[in-house]
Amino acid sequence: MAQEIVPLFGGALANGRLGSGLARQTRREVEIISARAEIAQAADQSRALLTSSAMNNIGTLVSQAEQLMRIAPTAGPYFELLVNAYGVGAANSIARLQ
């Protein structure tokens, strides 16, 4: 037995179908939600790409600092500060990306 949809408060539905105004509004809201989802996905992909790049950069900087510390061991604390500053700056930049 088929069930009929009956509106509780008036004529938004006619024969189980949305009125043209309500259908248009519903389509717009669905489009807005879809657009927001696409934006969120793009932002997430961007954050992942930047995070991967920052990790590679940090690895390269640490490796370079280790090599330079063999030549100039007293510069070690400065290398550490520089690598930490880069890492914190990259992390903050990525965190601000929305």
Backbone as ProteinMPNN parsed JSONL, in Angstrom:
{"seq_chain_A": "MAQEIVPLFGGALANGRLGSGLARQTRREVEIISARAEIAQAADQSRALLTSSAMNNIGTLVSQAEQLMRIAPTAGPYFELLVNAYGVGAANSIARLQ", "coords_chain_A": {"N_chain_A": [[0.843, -1.174, 0.0], [0.662, 2.141, -0.918], [2.039, 5.023, 0.602], [0.817, 8.204, 1.347], [2.122, 11.478, 1.321], [1.343, 13.927, 3.528], [1.071, 17.304, 4.13], [1.534, 18.986, 7.22], [0.987, 21.658, 7.856], [-0.21, 23.121, 5.725], [-0.015, 23.997, 2.203], [2.624, 23.168, 1.145], [3.303, 20.84, -0.069], [2.068, 19.21, -2.908], [0.233, 16.627, -3.988], [2.268, 14.954, -3.007], [4.586, 16.148, -3.929], [7.17, 18.627, -4.021], [6.473, 22.117, -3.919], [7.105, 24.506, -6.556], [8.571, 26.78, -5.722], [9.62, 25.949, -3.23], [11.067, 23.738, -4.074], [13.011, 24.98, -5.649], [14.35, 26.488, -3.686], [15.299, 24.417, -2.095], [17.055, 23.146, -3.903], [18.947, 25.213, -4.178], [19.982, 25.321, -1.56], [21.123, 22.773, -1.387], [23.088, 23.038, -3.36], [24.676, 25.005, -2.161], [25.595, 23.632, 0.116], [27.031, 21.595, -1.161], [29.004, 23.141, -2.43], [30.328, 24.173, -0.2], [31.359, 21.81, 0.826], [33.156, 21.099, -1.213], [34.971, 23.215, -0.986], [35.94, 22.779, 1.613], [37.182, 20.31, 1.21], [39.187, 21.023, -0.64], [40.685, 22.798, 0.929], [41.559, 21.027, 2.91], [43.129, 19.255, 1.38], [45.076, 21.061, 0.566], [46.247, 21.757, 3.024], [47.332, 19.245, 3.692], [49.185, 18.88, 1.61], [50.9, 21.072, 2.056], [51.8, 20.401, 4.617], [53.183, 18.002, 4.14], [55.191, 19.003, 2.462], [56.456, 20.797, 4.235], [57.412, 18.98, 6.155], [59.279, 17.552, 4.616], [61.008, 19.667, 4.038], [61.917, 20.308, 6.612], [63.243, 17.94, 7.268], [65.306, 18.074, 5.362], [66.571, 20.425, 6.198], [67.441, 19.686, 8.783], [69.209, 17.621, 8.147], [71.096, 19.069, 6.674], [71.959, 20.807, 8.676], [73.154, 18.975, 10.422], [75.36, 18.159, 8.863], [76.717, 20.597, 8.638], [77.344, 21.027, 11.286], [79.441, 19.327, 11.7], [81.484, 20.687, 10.526], [81.417, 23.174, 11.789], [81.067, 22.954, 14.86], [80.339, 24.571, 17.034], [78.299, 26.127, 16.131], [76.011, 24.737, 16.378], [73.813, 25.238, 18.308], [72.657, 27.492, 17.111], [71.853, 26.521, 14.62], [69.912, 24.735, 15.477], [68.032, 26.502, 16.609], [67.283, 27.893, 14.293], [66.147, 25.85, 12.673], [64.056, 25.04, 14.353], [62.592, 27.445, 14.431], [61.802, 27.631, 11.772], [60.175, 25.336, 11.613], [58.133, 25.887, 13.528], [57.071, 28.22, 12.408], [56.153, 27.233, 9.918], [54.246, 25.347, 10.809], [52.436, 27.063, 12.097], [51.559, 28.619, 9.931], [50.296, 26.676, 8.355], [48.291, 25.879, 10.126], [46.716, 28.157, 10.184], [45.551, 28.171, 7.728], [42.488, 27.893, 6.223]], "CA_chain_A": [[0.0, 0.0, 0.0], [1.453, 3.363, -1.026], [1.743, 6.034, 1.619], [0.717, 9.554, 0.812], [2.717, 12.501, 2.173], [0.359, 14.973, 3.79], [1.683, 18.381, 4.904], [0.848, 19.304, 8.469], [0.617, 23.067, 8.001], [-0.574, 23.836, 4.512], [0.198, 23.467, 0.88], [3.971, 23.065, 0.607], [3.329, 19.656, -0.917], [0.863, 18.935, -3.672], [0.356, 15.269, -4.508], [3.548, 14.382, -2.597], [5.694, 16.828, -4.59], [7.494, 19.964, -3.518], [6.073, 23.237, -4.761], [8.246, 24.977, -7.349], [9.396, 27.677, -4.901], [10.337, 25.15, -2.235], [12.035, 22.916, -4.809], [14.104, 25.884, -6.025], [15.088, 26.793, -2.455], [15.994, 23.186, -1.698], [18.186, 22.999, -4.826], [19.962, 26.216, -3.819], [20.635, 24.903, -0.318], [21.97, 21.616, -1.711], [24.244, 23.574, -4.071], [25.519, 25.686, -1.171], [26.242, 22.59, 0.921], [28.021, 20.95, -2.03], [30.114, 24.077, -2.61], [31.098, 24.205, 1.058], [32.102, 20.547, 0.92], [34.285, 21.192, -2.139], [35.94, 24.145, -0.398], [36.569, 22.092, 2.748], [38.078, 19.292, 0.673], [40.342, 21.71, -1.218], [41.501, 23.306, 2.046], [42.193, 19.862, 3.543], [44.187, 18.806, 0.475], [46.135, 22.072, 0.619], [46.959, 21.581, 4.298], [48.123, 18.008, 3.61], [50.31, 19.139, 0.716], [51.836, 21.959, 2.753], [52.394, 19.654, 5.725], [54.173, 17.1, 3.547], [56.307, 19.82, 2.011], [57.162, 21.301, 5.418], [58.166, 17.865, 6.759], [60.463, 17.323, 3.77], [61.925, 20.792, 4.24], [62.534, 20.174, 7.938], [64.221, 16.852, 7.149], [66.455, 18.594, 4.615], [67.275, 21.396, 7.058], [68.115, 18.947, 9.859], [70.353, 16.935, 7.53], [72.085, 20.094, 6.359], [72.518, 21.286, 9.947], [74.072, 17.937, 10.923], [76.587, 18.245, 8.084], [77.414, 21.836, 8.988], [77.857, 20.925, 12.657], [80.752, 18.661, 11.62], [82.447, 21.721, 10.14], [81.388, 24.252, 12.79], [80.268, 22.403, 15.952], [79.83, 25.599, 17.946], [77.119, 26.753, 15.527], [74.886, 23.827, 16.607], [72.634, 25.86, 18.919], [72.023, 28.4, 16.148], [71.154, 25.679, 13.646], [68.711, 24.212, 16.132], [67.068, 27.605, 16.684], [66.774, 28.181, 12.95], [65.261, 24.761, 12.243], [62.847, 25.144, 15.178], [61.824, 28.618, 13.986], [61.15, 27.261, 10.51], [59.114, 24.365, 11.91], [57.022, 26.576, 14.203], [56.457, 29.118, 11.428], [55.409, 26.427, 8.949], [53.085, 24.797, 11.502], [51.458, 28.159, 12.301], [50.989, 28.969, 8.619], [49.382, 25.594, 7.973], [47.143, 25.908, 11.037], [45.859, 29.297, 9.844], [44.873, 27.918, 6.455], [41.136, 27.344, 6.439]], "C_chain_A": [[0.889, 1.238, 0.0], [1.033, 4.347, 0.05], [1.748, 7.405, 0.964], [1.328, 10.524, 1.808], [1.71, 13.635, 2.301], [1.032, 16.06, 4.623], [0.849, 18.696, 6.134], [0.285, 20.711, 8.487], [0.344, 23.765, 6.681], [0.001, 23.218, 3.266], [1.611, 23.442, 0.344], [4.074, 21.874, -0.337], [1.999, 19.52, -1.638], [1.056, 17.582, -4.326], [1.726, 14.666, -4.192], [4.757, 15.038, -3.237], [5.913, 18.198, -3.97], [6.938, 21.017, -4.466], [7.293, 23.794, -5.47], [9.159, 25.916, -6.554], [10.226, 26.92, -3.888], [11.387, 24.272, -2.901], [13.252, 23.749, -5.197], [14.974, 26.205, -4.817], [15.893, 25.579, -2.001], [17.21, 22.96, -2.585], [19.308, 23.972, -4.483], [20.718, 25.8, -2.555], [21.555, 23.712, -0.546], [23.225, 22.082, -2.446], [25.209, 24.266, -3.117], [26.276, 24.666, -0.331], [27.327, 21.897, 0.107], [29.235, 21.846, -2.232], [30.973, 24.153, -1.356], [31.926, 22.94, 1.221], [33.322, 20.564, 0.0], [35.375, 22.11, -1.586], [36.672, 23.484, 0.76], [37.558, 21.033, 2.26], [39.34, 19.929, 0.085], [41.269, 22.236, -0.126], [42.239, 22.161, 2.727], [43.345, 19.342, 2.682], [45.365, 19.776, 0.494], [46.948, 21.942, 1.9], [47.848, 20.336, 4.256], [49.36, 18.211, 2.741], [51.356, 20.013, 1.398], [52.528, 21.252, 3.915], [53.482, 18.719, 5.214], [55.418, 17.87, 3.105], [57.13, 20.338, 3.189], [57.976, 20.185, 6.084], [59.417, 17.554, 5.949], [61.49, 18.428, 3.958], [62.634, 20.693, 5.58], [63.578, 19.07, 7.91], [65.479, 17.308, 6.438], [67.266, 19.555, 5.472], [68.043, 20.706, 8.178], [69.355, 18.238, 9.306], [71.47, 17.926, 7.21], [72.745, 20.616, 7.633], [73.495, 20.269, 10.522], [75.403, 17.975, 10.183], [77.393, 19.484, 8.464], [77.984, 21.786, 10.396], [79.187, 20.176, 12.691], [81.851, 19.67, 11.302], [82.559, 22.786, 11.235], [80.514, 23.806, 13.967], [79.69, 23.462, 16.898], [78.593, 26.305, 17.398], [75.852, 25.906, 15.755], [73.652, 24.469, 17.226], [71.896, 26.815, 17.966], [71.247, 27.617, 15.085], [69.848, 25.161, 14.238], [67.626, 25.29, 16.232], [66.436, 27.898, 15.323], [65.794, 27.11, 12.468], [63.958, 24.8, 13.05], [61.968, 26.319, 14.735], [61.098, 28.309, 12.679], [59.962, 26.336, 10.78], [57.903, 25.014, 12.563], [56.309, 27.492, 13.216], [55.626, 28.349, 10.399], [54.141, 25.866, 9.591], [52.015, 25.871, 11.715], [50.793, 28.559, 10.99], [49.966, 27.935, 8.171], [48.123, 25.625, 8.844], [46.193, 27.052, 10.701], [45.088, 29.089, 8.547], [43.536, 27.268, 6.702], [40.433, 27.123, 5.147]], "O_chain_A": [[1.779, 1.359, 0.842], [-0.147, 4.491, 0.368], [2.596, 7.707, 0.125], [1.085, 10.413, 3.01], [1.284, 14.224, 1.308], [1.52, 15.774, 5.717], [-0.381, 18.675, 6.093], [-0.775, 20.947, 9.067], [0.664, 24.947, 6.556], [0.446, 22.071, 3.266], [1.791, 23.682, -0.85], [4.846, 21.901, -1.295], [0.935, 19.697, -1.044], [1.961, 17.415, -5.143], [2.287, 13.945, -5.017], [5.867, 14.524, -3.098], [4.988, 18.836, -3.468], [6.934, 20.823, -5.682], [8.417, 23.57, -5.02], [10.38, 25.856, -6.693], [11.407, 27.214, -3.704], [12.475, 24.081, -2.357], [14.388, 23.287, -5.089], [16.201, 26.195, -4.914], [17.039, 25.713, -1.572], [18.283, 22.62, -2.087], [20.482, 23.601, -4.494], [21.942, 25.912, -2.49], [22.641, 23.643, 0.03], [24.315, 21.575, -2.182], [26.425, 24.128, -3.253], [27.474, 24.824, -0.094], [28.417, 21.637, 0.616], [30.37, 21.37, -2.208], [32.2, 24.193, -1.439], [33.06, 22.99, 1.697], [34.396, 20.101, 0.382], [36.563, 21.812, -1.707], [37.891, 23.611, 0.877], [38.639, 20.877, 2.828], [40.442, 19.422, 0.295], [42.491, 22.133, -0.239], [43.409, 22.3, 3.083], [44.415, 19.024, 3.201], [46.52, 19.354, 0.444], [48.177, 22.008, 1.876], [48.984, 20.367, 4.729], [50.453, 17.768, 3.094], [52.553, 19.732, 1.327], [53.711, 21.481, 4.167], [54.571, 18.651, 5.784], [56.547, 17.442, 3.344], [58.36, 20.319, 3.146], [59.101, 20.419, 6.525], [60.487, 17.319, 6.513], [62.691, 18.167, 4.028], [63.831, 20.968, 5.669], [64.67, 19.229, 8.457], [66.589, 16.974, 6.852], [68.496, 19.509, 5.475], [69.168, 21.094, 8.491], [70.418, 18.257, 9.927], [72.645, 17.648, 7.448], [73.955, 20.841, 7.66], [74.544, 20.642, 11.048], [76.46, 17.84, 10.799], [78.616, 19.418, 8.595], [78.994, 22.43, 10.679], [79.978, 20.368, 13.614], [82.991, 19.531, 11.746], [83.655, 23.239, 11.564], [79.359, 24.219, 14.072], [78.639, 23.239, 17.498], [77.909, 27.011, 18.139], [74.755, 26.313, 15.372], [72.546, 24.269, 16.725], [70.671, 26.928, 18.012], [70.14, 27.992, 14.702], [68.812, 25.152, 13.574], [66.452, 25.026, 15.974], [65.23, 28.118, 15.212], [64.738, 27.428, 11.92], [62.878, 24.613, 12.491], [60.745, 26.195, 14.673], [59.937, 28.674, 12.498], [58.876, 26.535, 10.236], [56.767, 24.722, 12.19], [55.079, 27.538, 13.188], [54.522, 28.768, 10.051], [53.072, 25.905, 8.981], [50.826, 25.611, 11.532], [49.588, 28.81, 10.955], [48.898, 28.283, 7.667], [47.016, 25.42, 8.345], [44.987, 26.93, 10.912], [44.085, 29.76, 8.301], [43.459, 26.207, 7.322], [39.289, 26.667, 5.137]]}, "name": "protein", "num_of_chains": 1, "seq": "MAQEIVPLFGGALANGRLGSGLARQTRREVEIISARAEIAQAADQSRALLTSSAMNNIGTLVSQAEQLMRIAPTAGPYFELLVNAYGVGAANSIARLQ"}
